[in-house]
Amino acid sequence: MTQRTTERARWGAVLLCCGALVPAVAACGSDETPSAAATTTTMTAAPASSTPLAAFPSVDPYAGMPLIDHTTWTDGVDGPRLLVYPTEAGRREAFPNTEGRAWQEVLTQSPDADTPGMRDQFVCHWVWARMVQPDKESWNLEPWRPVVGYQATIQASCNPGGPER
């Protein structure tokens, strides 16, 4: 199996898992009142628990630490490319909503990265590519890629408009 095929298989598995979670996540915080049948089933199936199923950490273990080591602009086959090199903290950070802090670090180092579509590519790498390729040396962002929105960027494995070359 080639590296590209293996990578596509990993992305497929991640997207499959995410697709299964979307309905459950979408229902979180819903104002809909459960039906009587659902309430009865829930009440008879198992007693309510006061322990949450999962809890986010209350303290960011990497607060104050840099998440991005450095950035470098290069010229790729299709046009300019920004290589983003995360720190070890940036690779391990799992505290909620830290992609904004990491993106600000990118913009501090490379202000010209603030172009349409680049943030979507970055967040895609921050959220998904770290799972699929946790040791990838750099995350490559290209301003020439079409601006398709975050969801389509994910579906394109962070590379809308064609594979990375």
SULTASUL-V791427 format. One record per residue. N is the residue number from 1. RES is the residue in three letters. SS is DSSP state (H for helix, E for strand, L for the rest). Layout:
n & res & ss
N & RES & SS
N & RES & SS
//
This chain:
n & res & ss
1 & MET & L
2 & THR & L
3 & GLN & H
4 & ARG & H
5 & THR & H
6 & THR & H
7 & GLU & H
8 & ARG & H
9 & ALA & H
10 & ARG & H
11 & TRP & H
12 & GLY & H
13 & ALA & H
14 & VAL & H
15 & LEU & H
16 & LEU & H
17 & CYS & H
18 & CYS & H
19 & GLY & H
20 & ALA & H
21 & LEU & H
22 & VAL & H
23 & PRO & H
24 & ALA & H
25 & VAL & H
26 & ALA & H
27 & ALA & H
28 & CYS & L
29 & GLY & L
30 & SER & L
31 & ASP & L
32 & GLU & L
33 & THR & L
34 & PRO & L
35 & SER & L
36 & ALA & H
37 & ALA & H
38 & ALA & H
39 & THR & H
40 & THR & H
41 & THR & H
42 & THR & H
43 & MET & H
44 & THR & H
45 & ALA & H
46 & ALA & L
47 & PRO & L
48 & ALA & L
49 & SER & L
50 & SER & L
51 & THR & L
52 & PRO & L
53 & LEU & L
54 & ALA & L
55 & ALA & L
56 & PHE & L
57 & PRO & L
58 & SER & L
59 & VAL & L
60 & ASP & L
61 & PRO & L
62 & TYR & L
63 & ALA & L
64 & GLY & L
65 & MET & L
66 & PRO & L
67 & LEU & L
68 & ILE & E
69 & ASP & E
70 & HIS & E
71 & THR & E
72 & THR & E
73 & TRP & E
74 & THR & E
75 & ASP & E
76 & GLY & L
77 & VAL & L
78 & ASP & L
79 & GLY & L
80 & PRO & E
81 & ARG & E
82 & LEU & E
83 & LEU & E
84 & VAL & E
85 & TYR & E
86 & PRO & E
87 & THR & L
88 & GLU & H
89 & ALA & H
90 & GLY & H
91 & ARG & H
92 & ARG & H
93 & GLU & L
94 & ALA & L
95 & PHE & L
96 & PRO & L
97 & ASN & L
98 & THR & L
99 & GLU & H
100 & GLY & H
101 & ARG & H
102 & ALA & H
103 & TRP & H
104 & GLN & H
105 & GLU & H
106 & VAL & H
107 & LEU & H
108 & THR & H
109 & GLN & H
110 & SER & L
111 & PRO & H
112 & ASP & H
113 & ALA & H
114 & ASP & L
115 & THR & L
116 & PRO & L
117 & GLY & L
118 & MET & H
119 & ARG & H
120 & ASP & H
121 & GLN & H
122 & PHE & H
123 & VAL & H
124 & CYS & H
125 & HIS & H
126 & TRP & H
127 & VAL & H
128 & TRP & H
129 & ALA & H
130 & ARG & H
131 & MET & H
132 & VAL & H
133 & GLN & L
134 & PRO & L
135 & ASP & L
136 & LYS & L
137 & GLU & L
138 & SER & L
139 & TRP & E
140 & ASN & E
141 & LEU & E
142 & GLU & L
143 & PRO & L
144 & TRP & L
145 & ARG & L
146 & PRO & L
147 & VAL & L
148 & VAL & L
149 & GLY & L
150 & TYR & H
151 & GLN & H
152 & ALA & H
153 & THR & H
154 & ILE & H
155 & GLN & H
156 & ALA & L
157 & SER & L
158 & CYS & L
159 & ASN & L
160 & PRO & L
161 & GLY & L
162 & GLY & L
163 & PRO & L
164 & GLU & L
165 & ARG & L
//
